[in-house]
Amino acid sequence: MIRFHSEERKLQLSVHDLMEAGGRTGDLNLQVAWSKKRRAREGQRIHTEYQQHAERINQDFKKEQYIRHCTVVRGWDVEISGRMDGIVQREDFCCVEEIKSSTLPRAKLSLITIGEVGVWKRQLQLYLYFLKAQGIEARGVLLIISIVDGYHHRIDVDSDPHLALYIEEQIGWLIDQHEEKQHWLKIRRQAMSKGLPFAHEDYREGQEDLCQNLERLLDQEQSILLQASTGYGKTAAALYAALSVAYREDKKVYFATARTTQQKMVEKTVELMSQRGLPIRSISIRAKDKICLNEEVLCRPDACRYCVGYYDKVRRANLLSNSWKKGSDSGVLKAVELIEISEEQYVCPFALTLDLAAYADLVIGDYNYVFDPRIRLSLIDLNPQDWIVVVDECHNLPERAMGYGSPKLSLLEAWQAWNTLKDDLFFHKFATPMFQLAEFLKKGIAEHLKQREDGPHQEYALSIDEGVDVQEIRGIVFSIEALALDYAVQKLGSSPFGQEEDLWLKCAFGLQSFLAALERAGDETVVIWQLGEGERYKSRRRKKDPLYSTGAPVFDSATGVGLLCRDSAPLLKTVFSRLGGTVAMSATLQPKDFYLNLLGFESERSHFLAYPSCFPAENRKMLVLPHIHTHYRQREKYLSQTAAAINTIVLRTPGNLVVFFSSFRYLQLVHPYLELEDRSVLLQKPRMLEHERNAFLSTMNRAEGHVLLAVMGGIFSEGIDLPHGALLCAVMVGPSLPMANFERRQIQVWNEQKYQKGFLYSWVVPGMARVSQAAGRVIRTAQDRGVVVLIGQRFNQAVYRECLPGEWFPSVPSNLDAELRYFWDESSEQMI
């Protein structure tokens, strides 16, 4: 680890730190299907076995020999340290051995020359140089050992008398980086000494107290669960508090969101703070496919010109420094600025975003980059105590986190990968692990579904020990990783899958994720073997999967095995317990014990803050219509009554309104019964593109009396902030409970066993959180007046009402039409 002691002007670093200085060069990496941790473990095993063998056969062999070299660069006393893997003393010189491992087999490894191992050669030459400075004559041997077949490839390495210049350049770069960082931290501390600016001229009622409480608790590195109504100003308060503590304690802030729309609101708030004098470097991470400049998302130098020479272009244009000056000089880098920079310099915008994030004070991005073990940012994972994380709309996080621990493996995908590769002239050797995976899945399906003593099953849940052979999975993963680098290199010429998705890589990465999830799983995780719908019907009713081809053992890509994580707490606890402070916030955190339990907060450092709505209660009309049944089995009987209620609400609402349904299917059932001829209707469709969603929002912003028909939990029910008067009414048709399926019932079993609240935790809380969020689109300022209508008999049941915000007191109208007319007539009089 690099250690600067600025007052004494001393620098301590390792040989690896020295070599990594100056930034990387060349192209973006190949996509190689191996796990870094498992690859490192294999490398360590190779080291240990060789060293033990060398000690047995040669008593002069000494392993792990420490070496230190001191020099002076630009007035800094520099100490470089390292460990030589092995050293053998000869008569007139010593031989230094550097051990490396490779996934190449003997046939390929034996052809490797010294010109192809530049980094390894340089490391060994540094050891020789350091020994020479101590008056010790030394020679080097680079020993590369194949993980695949154990072959030893030896390369002699000579010393380099010109390393002094290299060392000076590398350390000079580190000093420049350090001094630039210290200069920026000084600017931050000066800003902090004057007090950071709030985003707005004035605080809303209760907002200043909220800022102070958040700052006080974050100073103590606490985990805070914050409930405050929509429109309270949670984003501005949390940003102010988190940045204040971060600037004072030399930390950084990650603002985690579930949706891109929420990120834009954070960007706007930070820009306001910047305009009021906050020195900041803020960057937003967008999904790779959303900002990719290539025709296809193919992250290889042979397929994308933005990958070619990426690191050289970044260094040449000094993008890691100059990018912050782009645009309005506010220091807030959004996707549009990053795309402009990337187009100008022909670099990958996603890679540039991740590189710039290491220099940012504030990173805004999806939950995944903090909580998903597969893609968590290394800069957070390596130093979590240096980060304060703000989790927006945290009611979404438990479900998302359970998904991180629930990977699946498809028999049809594995078989199709094998079928494509087995007869390919250049790729046939890569078919073997796909065959192994397909056989493993076929055997499991037969054993756990088709040949059970209690009869065949379509899906079945088992404990990890009963459900899978972990050692067999490790063996297949090892086979894949032995071929991974070779596959990546071979694919540079052409892909065996053409323009279609690379199923070899998909299966390889999928199996690695499956094994990683297995290795960290506990009792909360079960194994589920299942048949897809294509296996469950007679042939004439089957829907053919696009992947299916003649000879395939199954018809449906959903057939296979999956893990089901039934509790998010274990995974999230490992993250939250290591952070330097957390604010998890939402307008929807009832009941609080659900979120405290499932977020995995440690009781000794967690706090629950609740701030009631500061808006006048008389501005919101809350109604519930319990005479209409919206349950799945009964809803069709009540379609006419449901539509009649909606028609009345639309008729009496003098402006925009939105009707939220629990599913697209329900929306499609009710829609034909609605009588909205004189109103313009916007209809949400599944998988709408971003420009389509933006067009809808632009239309709603004009407040021209449109009716939006949408679904709860979708892109219009959370994370959008319509201006005053743009939404006067929100109607929720039924609670949006999760889909009833085998997996959800398994989650219910777990929640009953652990928390004694199976139905509440598994169904009611997730469903009612969507209701509360959707309703929150209406009242967002003290001036807003609006109506919220809950349609459905269940909304009048205690178990559901207890999950509503505390300030909600919906009443049952004796005459819906009359009550709505009176409310809006009264509103008109107040406006006059």
C-alpha positions in Angstrom: 0.0 0.0 0.0 1.3 3.5 -0.9 1.9 5.7 2.1 2.7 9.4 1.8 4.0 11.2 4.9 3.7 14.7 3.6 5.2 16.6 6.6 8.4 14.5 6.4 8.2 14.2 2.6 8.6 10.5 2.8 7.0 7.9 0.6 6.7 4.2 1.2 5.4 1.8 -1.5 5.8 -1.7 -2.8 7.3 -2.9 -6.1 3.8 -3.6 -7.4 2.7 -0.1 -6.5 5.7 1.3 -8.4 4.9 -0.8 -11.5 1.2 0.2 -11.5 2.1 4.0 -11.3 1.5 6.0 -14.4 -1.7 4.4 -15.4 -2.3 1.5 -17.7 -1.5 1.6 -21.4 -3.0 -0.1 -24.5 -6.5 -1.3 -25.2 -9.4 -2.1 -23.0 -9.1 -5.7 -21.7 -10.5 -8.8 -23.4 -13.6 -10.3 -21.8 -12.1 -13.3 -20.0 -14.4 -15.7 -18.1 -12.6 -16.3 -14.9 -13.1 -15.3 -11.3 -10.3 -13.1 -10.0 -10.5 -14.5 -6.5 -10.3 -18.1 -7.6 -7.6 -17.3 -10.2 -5.6 -15.7 -7.4 -6.1 -18.7 -5.2 -4.9 -21.0 -7.9 -1.8 -18.7 -8.4 -1.1 -18.9 -4.7 -1.3 -22.6 -4.7 1.1 -22.9 -7.6 3.6 -20.6 -5.7 3.3 -22.6 -2.5 3.7 -26.0 -4.1 6.8 -24.9 -6.1 8.5 -23.2 -3.1 7.9 -26.3 -0.9 9.3 -28.5 -3.6 12.4 -26.3 -4.1 13.1 -26.3 -0.4 13.1 -30.1 -0.3 15.5 -30.6 -3.2 17.8 -27.6 -2.6 18.8 -26.5 0.9 20.2 -23.3 -0.5 16.8 -22.2 -1.7 15.2 -19.4 0.4 11.6 -18.4 -0.2 9.8 -15.0 0.3 13.0 -12.9 0.7 12.3 -9.3 1.7 14.2 -6.6 -0.1 14.2 -2.8 0.3 15.5 0.0 -1.8 15.8 3.7 -0.9 16.2 6.7 -3.2 15.4 10.4 -3.4 13.0 11.8 -6.0 12.1 15.5 -6.2 13.0 16.0 -2.6 11.0 13.0 -1.4 12.7 10.2 0.5 11.4 7.1 -1.1 11.4 3.5 0.3 10.5 0.7 -2.1 9.9 -2.8 -0.7 9.1 -6.2 -2.1 9.4 -9.9 -1.6 11.3 -12.2 -4.0 9.6 -15.5 -4.5 12.9 -17.4 -4.3 16.6 -16.9 -4.1 19.5 -19.3 -4.5 23.0 -18.4 -3.6 25.6 -19.6 -6.1 29.4 -19.4 -5.9 29.8 -15.9 -7.4 26.3 -14.7 -7.8 22.7 -15.3 -6.6 19.8 -16.5 -8.7 16.5 -14.7 -8.2 13.4 -16.7 -9.2 10.0 -15.0 -9.8 7.1 -17.5 -10.0 4.1 -16.8 -12.1 1.1 -19.0 -13.1 -0.7 -19.3 -16.4 -3.9 -20.9 -17.7 -2.0 -21.8 -20.9 -1.2 -25.5 -21.5 2.3 -26.7 -22.3 1.9 -26.4 -26.1 1.3 -22.7 -25.9 3.2 -21.8 -22.8 6.5 -23.2 -24.2 6.3 -20.7 -27.1 6.2 -17.7 -24.8 9.3 -15.4 -25.2 10.7 -12.7 -23.0 9.2 -10.1 -25.2 5.7 -11.2 -24.3 6.1 -11.0 -20.5 7.1 -7.3 -20.2 5.5 -6.6 -16.8 6.8 -9.8 -15.2 10.2 -9.2 -16.6 10.2 -5.6 -15.3 9.4 -6.8 -11.8 12.3 -9.3 -11.8 14.6 -6.6 -13.2 13.7 -4.3 -10.3 14.8 -7.0 -7.8 18.1 -7.4 -9.7 18.6 -3.6 -9.7 17.9 -3.3 -5.9 20.4 -6.1 -5.2 23.0 -4.5 -7.5 22.6 -1.3 -5.4 23.5 -3.3 -2.3 26.6 -4.7 -4.1 25.1 -8.1 -4.8 25.6 -9.7 -8.2 22.4 -11.4 -9.3 20.7 -13.0 -12.2 17.1 -13.6 -12.8 14.8 -16.5 -13.8 11.2 -16.1 -14.6 9.4 -19.4 -13.9 5.9 -19.6 -15.5 3.9 -22.7 -14.3 0.8 -23.9 -16.1 -2.3 -24.3 -13.9 -3.7 -26.7 -16.6 -0.9 -29.3 -16.8 1.8 -28.2 -14.4 4.4 -27.5 -17.1 7.3 -25.3 -16.0 8.5 -22.7 -18.5 11.8 -21.0 -17.6 13.0 -17.6 -19.1 16.3 -16.1 -18.2 16.1 -12.3 -17.4 19.1 -10.0 -17.5 19.4 -6.8 -15.4 18.6 -3.4 -16.9 21.1 -0.6 -16.0 18.7 2.1 -17.0 16.0 1.4 -14.4 16.9 4.6 -12.4 15.1 6.7 -15.0 12.1 4.4 -15.0 11.9 4.5 -11.2 12.1 8.3 -11.2 9.4 8.7 -13.8 7.0 6.3 -12.0 7.5 7.9 -8.6 7.2 11.4 -10.1 3.8 10.4 -11.5 2.7 9.2 -8.0 4.0 12.5 -6.4 2.0 14.5 -9.0 -1.1 12.6 -8.3 -0.6 12.9 -4.5 0.0 16.7 -4.7 -3.0 17.2 -6.9 -5.2 15.2 -4.5 -3.9 17.1 -1.5 -4.6 20.4 -3.3 -8.2 19.4 -4.0 -8.7 18.2 -0.4 -7.4 21.6 0.8 -10.0 23.3 -1.4 -12.7 21.0 0.1 -11.5 21.7 3.7 -11.5 25.5 3.1 -15.1 25.2 1.8 -16.0 23.2 4.8 -14.6 25.8 7.2 -17.0 28.3 5.7 -19.9 25.9 5.8 -21.2 24.0 2.7 -24.0 25.8 0.8 -27.4 24.2 0.9 -29.0 23.5 -2.4 -31.8 26.1 -1.9 -32.2 29.6 -0.6 -34.4 28.5 2.2 -35.1 25.3 4.2 -38.5 23.7 4.1 -40.2 23.2 7.4 -38.3 20.7 9.4 -35.6 20.3 6.8 -32.8 22.1 8.7 -33.4 19.9 11.7 -33.2 16.9 9.4 -29.9 18.1 8.0 -28.5 18.5 11.5 -29.6 15.1 12.7 -28.2 13.3 9.7 -24.9 15.1 9.9 -24.6 14.3 13.7 -25.2 10.6 13.1 -23.0 10.3 10.1 -20.2 11.9 12.1 -20.5 8.8 14.2 -20.5 6.5 11.2 -24.0 5.4 12.0 -26.6 3.6 9.7 -29.7 5.7 9.4 -33.1 4.6 8.2 -35.0 7.8 7.3 -38.7 8.1 6.6 -40.0 11.4 5.3 -42.9 12.1 3.0 -42.5 12.7 -0.7 -41.6 16.4 -1.3 -40.0 16.8 2.1 -36.6 17.4 0.6 -34.8 14.2 1.6 -32.4 14.3 -1.3 -31.2 17.9 -0.6 -30.9 17.2 3.2 -29.1 13.8 2.7 -26.6 15.3 0.2 -25.9 18.3 2.4 -25.2 16.1 5.5 -23.3 13.4 3.7 -21.0 15.9 1.8 -20.5 17.9 5.0 -19.2 14.9 6.8 -17.2 13.6 3.8 -15.5 17.0 3.3 -14.6 17.2 7.0 -13.4 13.6 7.3 -11.8 13.2 3.8 -14.4 10.7 2.7 -16.5 10.3 -0.4 -20.2 9.9 -1.1 -22.0 7.3 -3.2 -25.6 8.1 -3.9 -27.4 4.9 -4.8 -30.6 4.9 -6.8 -32.9 2.2 -8.2 -33.7 4.2 -11.4 -32.1 6.7 -13.8 -34.8 9.2 -13.2 -33.8 9.4 -9.5 -30.2 10.1 -10.6 -31.3 13.1 -12.6 -32.9 14.6 -9.5 -29.7 14.2 -7.6 -27.6 15.8 -10.4 -29.9 18.8 -10.4 -29.6 19.2 -6.6 -25.7 19.0 -6.8 -25.7 21.5 -9.6 -27.6 23.9 -7.4 -25.1 23.4 -4.6 -22.3 24.0 -7.1 -23.9 27.2 -8.3 -24.0 28.4 -4.7 -20.3 27.9 -4.3 -19.7 24.2 -3.5 -16.4 22.9 -5.0 -17.2 19.4 -6.1 -16.4 16.6 -8.6 -19.5 14.6 -9.2 -20.0 11.9 -11.7 -23.0 9.7 -12.7 -22.7 6.1 -13.8 -25.1 5.1 -16.5 -25.6 1.5 -17.6 -23.1 0.4 -20.3 -25.7 -0.2 -22.9 -27.3 3.2 -22.4 -24.2 5.2 -23.2 -22.3 2.8 -25.6 -21.1 4.7 -28.7 -20.5 1.5 -30.7 -23.1 -0.1 -33.0 -23.3 -3.0 -30.6 -22.1 -3.5 -27.0 -19.0 -5.5 -27.9 -16.2 -4.5 -25.5 -13.2 -5.8 -27.5 -10.6 -3.8 -29.4 -11.3 -5.9 -32.6 -15.0 -5.0 -32.5 -15.1 -1.4 -31.0 -12.8 1.5 -32.0 -13.5 3.1 -28.6 -11.6 0.3 -26.9 -8.5 0.6 -29.2 -5.7 2.4 -27.4 -8.1 3.5 -24.7 -5.6 4.0 -21.9 -3.1 5.7 -24.2 -5.8 8.2 -25.4 -6.9 8.9 -21.8 -3.3 9.6 -20.7 -2.4 11.6 -23.8 -5.5 13.9 -23.4 -5.1 14.0 -19.6 -8.8 13.1 -19.4 -8.8 12.2 -15.7 -8.0 15.8 -14.9 -9.4 17.8 -17.9 -12.8 16.1 -18.0 -13.9 17.9 -14.8 -13.7 21.2 -16.7 -16.2 20.1 -19.3 -19.5 22.1 -19.7 -20.4 24.7 -17.1 -17.3 24.2 -14.9 -19.7 23.1 -12.2 -17.7 19.9 -11.6 -20.9 17.9 -12.2 -20.3 15.4 -15.0 -23.5 13.9 -16.4 -24.0 11.3 -19.1 -24.3 13.9 -21.9 -20.9 15.5 -21.0 -19.2 12.2 -20.8 -20.6 11.1 -24.2 -19.3 14.4 -25.7 -15.9 13.9 -24.3 -15.8 10.2 -25.4 -16.9 11.1 -28.9 -14.2 13.8 -29.2 -11.4 11.5 -27.9 -12.7 8.2 -29.3 -12.7 6.5 -25.9 -15.3 4.3 -24.2 -17.7 6.4 -22.1 -18.5 3.7 -19.7 -14.8 2.9 -19.0 -14.0 6.6 -18.7 -16.9 7.0 -16.2 -15.5 4.3 -14.0 -11.9 5.7 -14.2 -13.2 9.2 -13.3 -15.2 7.8 -10.3 -11.9 7.2 -8.5 -11.3 11.0 -8.5 -14.8 12.1 -7.6 -16.2 13.4 -4.4 -19.7 12.2 -5.2 -20.6 9.2 -7.4 -24.2 8.8 -8.4 -25.3 5.4 -9.7 -27.4 2.3 -9.4 -27.6 0.1 -6.4 -25.6 -2.6 -8.3 -22.3 -0.8 -8.0 -22.4 -0.9 -4.2 -24.4 -4.0 -3.3 -24.1 -6.5 -6.2 -21.0 -8.7 -5.4 -20.5 -9.4 -9.1 -20.0 -5.8 -10.2 -19.4 -3.8 -7.0 -17.0 -0.9 -7.6 -13.5 -1.9 -6.5 -12.8 1.6 -5.2 -15.7 1.0 -2.7 -15.0 -2.6 -2.0 -11.3 -2.0 -1.2 -11.9 0.9 1.2 -15.5 0.9 2.3 -14.8 2.8 5.5 -13.9 5.8 3.3 -17.4 6.0 1.8 -20.7 7.3 3.0 -23.6 5.7 1.0 -27.0 7.3 0.6 -29.6 4.8 -0.6 -32.6 6.5 -2.3 -36.0 4.8 -2.3 -34.5 2.1 -0.1 -37.8 0.2 0.0 -36.6 -1.3 -3.3 -33.3 -2.6 -2.0 -34.4 -5.8 -0.2 -36.0 -7.3 -3.3 -33.1 -6.2 -5.5 -30.5 -7.7 -3.0 -32.3 -11.0 -3.0 -32.0 -11.0 -6.7 -28.2 -10.7 -6.4 -28.1 -14.0 -4.5 -30.5 -15.8 -6.9 -28.6 -16.7 -10.1 -30.0 -19.4 -12.5 -28.5 -21.9 -14.9 -30.3 -22.9 -18.1 -30.0 -26.4 -19.6 -31.0 -25.2 -23.0 -28.3 -22.5 -23.1 -25.6 -24.9 -22.0 -26.7 -27.5 -24.5 -26.9 -24.9 -27.3 -23.4 -23.6 -26.5 -22.1 -27.2 -26.7 -24.0 -27.9 -29.9 -22.6 -24.8 -31.6 -19.0 -25.5 -30.6 -18.6 -29.3 -30.8 -18.1 -29.4 -34.5 -16.4 -26.0 -35.0 -13.0 -26.4 -36.6 -11.4 -23.7 -34.3 -13.6 -23.8 -31.2 -14.5 -27.5 -30.7 -12.1 -27.8 -27.7 -14.2 -25.2 -25.8 -17.3 -27.4 -26.0 -16.2 -29.8 -23.2 -17.2 -27.6 -20.2 -20.5 -26.8 -21.8 -21.2 -30.5 -22.2 -20.2 -31.0 -18.5 -22.6 -28.3 -17.5 -25.5 -29.7 -19.6 -24.9 -33.2 -18.2 -24.9 -31.8 -14.7 -28.2 -30.1 -15.3 -29.8 -33.1 -17.0 -28.8 -35.3 -14.2 -30.2 -32.9 -11.6 -33.5 -32.5 -13.4 -33.9 -36.2 -13.6 -33.0 -36.8 -9.9 -34.8 -33.9 -8.3 -37.9 -33.5 -10.5 -38.7 -36.6 -12.7 -37.6 -39.5 -10.6 -38.6 -38.5 -7.1 -40.1 -41.1 -4.9 -43.2 -39.0 -4.3 -43.7 -38.6 -8.0 -42.6 -36.1 -10.7 -42.6 -32.4 -9.9 -42.5 -29.3 -12.1 -40.4 -27.4 -9.5 -38.8 -28.4 -6.2 -36.9 -26.6 -3.5 -34.0 -28.2 -1.5 -31.3 -27.1 0.9 -27.9 -26.4 -0.7 -26.4 -29.6 0.6 -29.3 -31.7 -0.8 -29.8 -29.7 -4.1 -26.4 -29.5 -5.7 -22.9 -31.0 -5.6 -20.7 -28.0 -5.0 -17.5 -29.9 -5.8 -18.9 -30.9 -9.2 -19.7 -27.2 -9.9 -16.2 -26.2 -8.9 -14.8 -28.8 -11.3 -16.7 -27.4 -14.2 -15.8 -23.8 -13.3 -12.1 -24.9 -13.2 -12.5 -26.4 -16.7 -13.9 -23.1 -17.9 -11.3 -20.9 -16.4 -8.5 -23.1 -17.8 -9.8 -22.3 -21.3 -11.0 -18.7 -20.6 -8.0 -16.8 -21.8 -7.5 -19.0 -24.8 -11.2 -18.5 -25.7 -10.9 -14.8 -25.5 -7.8 -14.7 -27.7 -9.3 -17.2 -30.2 -12.5 -15.1 -30.4 -10.5 -12.1 -31.6 -10.6 -13.6 -35.1 -14.3 -14.3 -35.2 -17.0 -15.4 -32.8 -18.5 -18.9 -33.1 -21.9 -17.5 -32.4 -21.7 -14.8 -35.1 -23.8 -11.7 -34.3 -25.8 -13.7 -31.7 -25.3 -13.6 -28.0 -22.1 -15.5 -26.9 -23.6 -18.4 -25.0 -20.2 -19.8 -24.0 -19.4 -16.6 -22.1 -23.0 -16.3 -20.8 -22.9 -19.8 -19.4 -19.3 -19.3 -18.1 -20.1 -16.1 -16.2 -23.4 -17.5 -15.1 -21.8 -20.6 -13.6 -19.2 -18.4 -11.8 -21.9 -16.3 -10.3 -23.8 -19.4 -9.3 -20.7 -20.8 -7.5 -19.9 -17.4 -5.8 -23.5 -17.2 -4.6 -23.3 -20.7 -3.3 -20.1 -20.1 -1.4 -21.5 -17.1 0.5 -25.0 -18.5 1.0 -26.5 -19.6 4.3 -29.8 -21.1 5.4 -31.7 -18.3 3.8 -30.9 -19.7 0.4 -32.5 -22.7 -1.2 -31.8 -24.6 -4.5 -34.8 -24.7 -6.9 -34.9 -27.2 -9.8 -37.6 -26.3 -12.2 -39.1 -27.1 -15.6 -39.9 -24.2 -17.8 -43.4 -23.7 -19.2 -42.4 -25.3 -22.5 -41.9 -28.6 -20.7 -45.3 -28.5 -18.9 -47.7 -28.7 -21.8 -48.4 -31.1 -24.6 -46.6 -30.4 -27.8 -49.4 -28.6 -29.5 -49.5 -26.0 -26.8 -45.8 -25.5 -26.4 -44.3 -22.1 -27.2 -40.9 -22.7 -28.8 -38.1 -21.0 -27.2 -35.9 -18.9 -29.6 -32.9 -20.9 -28.5 -34.5 -24.3 -29.2 -33.3 -26.4 -32.1 -33.8 -30.0 -33.1 -32.1 -32.5 -30.8 -32.2 -30.2 -27.7 -33.1 -32.1 -24.5 -35.6 -29.5 -23.4 -37.9 -26.9 -25.1 -37.6 -24.0 -22.6 -34.6 -22.0 -21.5 -36.2 -21.6 -18.1 -35.6 -25.3 -17.4 -32.7 -25.8 -15.1 -31.6 -24.9 -11.6 -31.5 -21.7 -9.6 -30.7 -20.4 -6.2 -33.3 -18.4 -4.3 -32.1 -16.0 -1.7 -35.1 -15.5 0.6 -33.6 -12.9 2.9 -31.6 -9.8 1.9 -30.2 -9.2 5.4 -27.1 -11.4 5.3 -25.8 -10.0 2.0 -26.6 -6.3 2.8 -25.2 -6.6 6.3 -21.7 -7.4 4.9 -21.9 -4.1 3.0 -23.5 -1.7 5.5 -21.3 -2.9 8.4 -18.1 -1.9 6.6 -19.2 1.6 5.3 -18.2 4.9 6.9 -21.9 5.8 7.3 -25.3 5.2 5.6 -28.5 7.0 5.0 -31.2 4.7 3.7 -34.3 6.8 2.9 -37.8 6.6 1.6 -41.3 7.9 2.1 -42.4 4.3 2.5 -40.9 2.5 5.5 -43.8 1.0 7.3 -43.6 -1.2 9.2 -40.1 -0.1 10.2 -39.1 -3.5 11.7 -39.4 -5.0 8.2 -36.8 -2.6 6.8 -34.5 -2.7 9.9 -34.5 -6.5 9.6 -34.2 -7.0 5.9 -31.6 -4.2 5.3 -29.3 -6.0 7.8 -28.5 -2.9 9.9 -26.5 -3.6 13.0 -28.7 -2.7 16.0 -25.9 -1.0 17.9 -25.2 1.5 15.1 -28.6 1.9 13.5 -31.2 4.7 14.0 -34.7 5.2 12.7 -35.7 8.8 11.9 -39.3 9.6 11.0 -40.4 13.1 9.8 -44.2 13.5 9.3 -45.5 15.4 6.3 -45.1 19.1 6.6 -47.8 19.9 4.1 -51.4 20.9 5.1 -53.6 17.9 5.6 -56.5 19.7 4.1 -54.7 19.9 0.8 -54.9 16.1 0.3 -58.2 14.2 -0.1 -57.7 10.5 0.7 -60.5 8.2 -0.3 -60.9 4.4 -0.3 -63.5 2.4 -2.2 -63.9 -1.0 -0.4 -67.0 -2.1 -2.2 -64.9 -3.0 -5.2 -62.9 -6.3 -5.2 -59.6 -6.3 -7.0 -58.3 -9.8 -6.0 -57.1 -11.8 -8.9 -60.0 -14.3 -8.8 -62.7 -11.7 -8.4 -61.5 -8.6 -10.4 -63.3 -9.6 -13.6 -66.7 -9.6 -11.8 -66.1 -6.0 -10.8 -64.7 -4.6 -14.1 -67.8 -2.5 -14.7 -67.8 -1.0 -11.2 -64.0 -0.4 -11.3 -64.4 1.4 -14.6 -67.4 3.4 -13.3 -65.4 4.7 -10.3 -62.5 5.7 -12.5 -64.8 7.4 -15.0 -66.3 9.5 -12.1 -62.8 10.4 -10.8 -61.7 11.5 -14.3 -64.8 13.5 -14.8 -64.4 15.5 -11.6 -60.6 16.0 -11.8 -59.9 19.4 -13.4 -56.4 18.5 -14.7 -54.0 15.7 -15.1 -54.5 12.4 -13.3 -52.9 9.0 -13.3 -54.6 5.6 -12.7 -52.2 3.0 -11.5 -52.9 -0.7 -11.8 -51.2 -3.7 -10.1 -50.2 -5.2 -13.5 -50.3 -4.6 -17.2 -52.8 -7.5 -17.5 -55.2 -5.7 -15.1 -54.8 -2.5 -17.0 -55.7 -4.2 -20.2 -58.8 -5.7 -18.6 -60.2 -2.4 -17.4 -59.2 -0.2 -20.3 -62.0 -1.2 -22.7 -64.6 -0.4 -20.0 -63.4 3.2 -19.5 -65.3 6.1 -21.0 -62.7 8.8 -21.6 -63.6 10.1 -25.0 -63.2 13.8 -24.1 -59.8 13.3 -22.4 -56.4 12.6 -24.0 -55.1 9.2 -22.7 -51.5 8.2 -22.3 -51.1 4.4 -22.0 -48.0 2.9 -20.5 -46.7 -0.1 -22.4 -44.2 -2.8 -21.2 -40.5 -2.1 -21.9 -41.0 1.5 -22.9 -37.8 3.2 -24.2 -36.4 6.2 -22.4 -37.4 8.7 -25.1 -41.0 7.4 -25.0 -41.1 7.8 -21.2 -39.7 11.3 -21.5 -42.3 12.2 -24.1 -45.0 11.1 -21.7 -43.5 13.2 -18.9 -43.2 16.3 -21.2 -46.9 15.9 -22.0 -47.9 15.6 -18.3 -45.7 18.7 -17.5 -48.0 20.8 -19.6 -50.9 20.1 -17.3 -53.5 19.9 -20.1 -55.9 17.4 -18.4 -54.3 14.2 -19.7 -55.1 10.7 -18.2 -52.1 8.4 -17.7 -52.9 4.7 -17.4 -49.8 3.1 -15.8 -48.7 0.3 -13.5 -47.4 0.5 -9.9 -43.8 -0.2 -9.4 -43.1 0.9 -13.0 -41.3 3.9 -14.5 -44.0 6.4 -13.8 -44.8 5.5 -10.2 -41.4 6.3 -8.6 -38.6 8.8 -9.1 -40.4 11.4 -11.2 -41.0 14.9 -10.0 -43.8 16.7 -11.8 -44.1 20.5 -11.4 -46.8 22.2 -9.3 -50.2 21.6 -10.8 -49.1 18.9 -13.2 -50.8 16.0 -11.3 -54.0 16.5 -9.4 -55.0 12.9 -8.7 -53.6 9.4 -8.4 -55.8 6.3 -8.4 -54.5 3.0 -7.2 -56.5 0.0 -8.4 -55.7 -2.7 -5.9 -52.6 -3.3 -3.8 -49.7 -4.3 -6.1 -48.7 -7.6 -4.4 -45.8 -9.6 -5.9 -46.7 -12.3 -8.4 -47.9 -15.5 -6.8 -45.5 -18.2 -7.7 -43.4 -21.0 -6.2 -40.5 -18.8 -5.3 -42.7 -16.3 -3.5 -44.2 -19.0 -1.4 -40.7 -20.2 -0.5 -39.9 -16.6 0.7 -43.1 -16.7 2.7 -42.0 -19.9 4.4 -38.6 -18.3 5.4 -40.2 -15.1 6.7 -42.6 -17.1 8.8 -39.8 -19.3 10.2 -37.4 -16.4 11.0 -39.7 -13.4 11.7 -43.1 -15.0 12.3 -44.5 -12.6 9.7 -44.6 -14.7 6.5 -47.6 -13.1 4.8 -46.9 -9.6 5.9 -43.2 -9.6 4.9 -43.6 -11.6 1.7 -46.7 -10.0 0.2 -48.2 -7.1 1.9 -45.2 -4.8 2.6 -43.7 -5.0 -0.9 -47.1 -4.5 -2.5 -48.1 -1.5 -0.3 -44.8 0.1 -0.7 -45.6 0.4 -4.4 -49.0 1.9 -3.5 -47.5 4.6 -1.3 -44.8 5.5 -3.8 -47.4 5.9 -6.6 -49.6 8.0 -4.5 -46.7 10.2 -3.5 -46.5 11.7 -7.0 -49.5 14.0 -6.2 -48.5 16.2 -3.2 -44.9 17.4 -3.5 -45.1 21.1 -2.3 -47.0 23.0 0.3 -49.1 24.6 -2.5 -50.2 21.4 -4.1 -53.7 20.1 -3.7 -54.7 16.7 -4.8 -56.7 13.5 -4.5 -55.6 10.0 -3.8 -58.1 7.2 -4.3 -57.5 3.6 -3.2 -59.8 1.2 -5.1 -60.2 -2.2 -3.5 -61.7 -4.0 -0.5 -58.3 -5.0 0.9 -57.3 -1.3 1.4 -59.8 -1.3 4.3 -58.2 -4.3 6.1 -56.0 -3.5 9.0 -53.0 -5.5 7.8 -52.9 -3.4 4.6 -53.7 0.0 6.2 -50.9 -0.5 8.8 -48.4 -0.3 5.9 -49.6 3.1 4.8 -47.8 6.4 5.8 -48.9 7.6 9.3 -50.4 10.8 8.0 -52.8 8.9 5.6 -56.3 8.7 6.9 -58.4 7.6 3.9 -62.2 7.7 4.3 -65.0 5.8 2.6 -67.1 8.3 0.6 -70.9 8.1 0.8 -71.1 9.8 -2.6 -67.8 9.7 -4.6 -69.0 12.3 -7.2 -70.2 14.7 -4.6 -67.1 14.6 -2.4 -64.8 15.1 -5.4 -66.9 18.1 -6.7 -66.9 19.7 -3.2 -63.1 19.3 -2.8 -62.3 20.8 -6.2 -64.9 23.6 -5.8 -63.3 24.4 -2.5 -59.9 24.4 -4.1 -61.1 26.8 -6.8 -62.4 29.2 -4.2 -59.0 29.1 -2.3 -57.2 29.9 -5.5 -59.5 32.9 -6.1 
